[in-house]
Amino acid sequence: MILKDQHLLSSVNCWYLLLNQTRRESRDHATLSDIYTNNVIVRLAQISEDVIRLFKKVSETVTSSLLVCTKMFKYRDQKRHKAQFFSFD
């Protein structure tokens, strides 16, 4: 009868250890959740805003650069056309 009680006590100990481990993991997950909610998500939102702002700035810069290049090529082509028109070859 003593052996049966020790076996039962061993099973109870295993369940108790499992319950404590589960509680620890639950606390760890809650801590990680707080960290992600309070820090990581806020930082990712800031990074997202920065990326959008940079994209808009780069788009504006590229667009204005393309306009300048287009005007330069048109001016160059007009000068070439005039030079060909006035050449007497």
C-alpha positions as CSV (number, residue, x, y, z in Angstrom):
1,M,0.0,0.0,0.0
2,I,2.9,2.4,0.6
3,L,4.2,1.9,-2.9
4,K,0.8,2.8,-4.4
5,D,0.8,6.0,-2.3
6,Q,4.3,6.9,-3.5
7,H,3.2,6.4,-7.1
8,L,0.2,8.6,-6.6
9,L,2.4,11.2,-5.0
10,S,4.7,11.1,-7.9
11,S,1.9,11.6,-10.4
12,V,0.6,14.5,-8.3
13,N,4.1,16.0,-8.3
14,C,4.3,15.7,-12.1
15,W,1.0,17.5,-12.5
16,Y,2.1,20.2,-10.0
17,L,5.3,20.8,-11.9
18,L,3.5,20.9,-15.2
19,L,1.0,23.4,-13.7
20,N,3.8,25.6,-12.4
21,Q,5.7,25.5,-15.7
22,T,2.5,26.5,-17.5
23,R,2.0,29.4,-15.1
24,R,5.5,30.6,-15.7
25,E,5.1,30.4,-19.5
26,S,1.8,32.3,-19.2
27,R,3.5,35.1,-17.3
28,D,6.4,35.2,-19.8
29,H,3.9,35.4,-22.7
30,A,2.0,38.2,-20.9
31,T,5.3,40.1,-20.5
32,L,6.2,39.6,-24.1
33,S,2.7,40.8,-25.1
34,D,3.2,44.0,-23.1
35,I,6.6,44.6,-24.6
36,Y,5.3,44.1,-28.2
37,T,2.1,46.2,-27.6
38,N,3.9,49.1,-25.9
39,N,7.2,49.2,-27.8
40,V,7.5,47.2,-31.0
41,I,4.1,48.1,-32.5
42,V,4.6,51.8,-31.7
43,R,8.1,51.7,-33.3
44,L,6.8,49.9,-36.4
45,A,4.1,52.6,-36.8
46,Q,6.8,55.3,-36.6
47,I,8.9,53.4,-39.2
48,S,5.9,53.1,-41.5
49,E,5.3,56.8,-41.3
50,D,8.9,57.5,-42.0
51,V,8.9,55.2,-45.0
52,I,5.8,56.9,-46.4
53,R,7.3,60.3,-46.0
54,L,10.5,59.3,-47.6
55,F,8.7,57.7,-50.5
56,K,6.7,60.9,-51.1
57,K,9.9,63.0,-51.0
58,V,11.8,60.6,-53.4
59,S,8.8,60.6,-55.7
60,E,8.7,64.4,-55.8
61,T,12.5,64.6,-56.3
62,V,12.4,62.1,-59.2
63,T,9.4,63.8,-60.8
64,S,11.1,67.2,-60.7
65,S,14.4,65.7,-62.0
66,L,12.6,64.1,-64.9
67,L,10.9,67.4,-65.7
68,V,14.3,69.2,-65.7
69,C,15.8,66.5,-67.9
70,T,12.9,66.6,-70.3
71,K,13.2,70.4,-70.6
72,M,17.0,70.1,-71.2
73,F,16.6,67.5,-73.9
74,K,13.9,69.6,-75.6
75,Y,16.1,72.6,-75.5
76,R,19.0,70.6,-76.9
77,D,16.9,69.2,-79.7
78,Q,15.6,72.6,-80.6
79,K,19.2,74.0,-80.8
80,R,20.2,71.0,-83.0
81,H,17.2,71.5,-85.2
82,K,18.0,75.2,-85.6
83,A,21.7,74.5,-86.3
84,Q,20.7,72.0,-89.0
85,F,18.3,74.5,-90.5
86,F,20.9,77.2,-90.8
87,S,23.7,75.0,-91.9
88,F,24.7,75.3,-95.6
89,D,26.2,72.0,-96.2
